[in-house]
């Protein structure tokens, strides 16, 4: 899912079902599992949708009894990776299959790969250059201060302040093995921050090679608003 600290309350669309317009394909072990130009977007939670595929557009074998099925192709099997809902209150879902996103090796929207989960067509990301004065403090120590942040506004989430590395106390950062993935931004790497002998784990993330729509944050560092003392133009931002 989104990088750590990047999930939010969002707009509660739980239970919504609508027909998508993109061509969607799923692959397992390099073999085509499903190929449809009429996917169903289903909001099982308020943050992002899942894809349901019309059963006639599923190319793999669905094997098993009941509503939970194995997805079988020539070279692989994904156990329990498909689910049917024959008694759904939404008639269109009764003839559809929900493929477990993580169980597939690759998903494409049109000819471009997608990661983590389908993107919400109603979510928007705007990254704007700013001259606002941003200061980050941990345990009373200023660990970053910038007058040239990039502010990322994402639907349903708090603004995130991405700062040039030259404005961050790099001597206080400690490498982390943590990696998270966002369908809108790509793969984030992390640092922990050591202040006054105390290690604050995975407090800062960076997208070194973000997805094309998020190129403006490439190589910039972002702190969890809710885990630091963040001051914007001298005003303390509430967590």
Secondary structure, 3 states (H helix, E strand, C coil): CCCCCCCCCCCCCCCCEEECCCCEEEEECCEEEEEECCCEEECCCCCCCEEEEEHHHECCEEECCCCEEEEECCCCEEEEEEEECCCCCCHHHCCEEEECCCCCCEEEECCEEECCCCCCCCCCEEEEECCCCEEEEECCEEEEEECCCEEEEECCCCCEEEECHHHECHHHEEEEEEEEEECCCEEEEEEEEEECCEEEEEEEEEECCCCHHHHHHECCEEECHHHCEEEECCEECCC
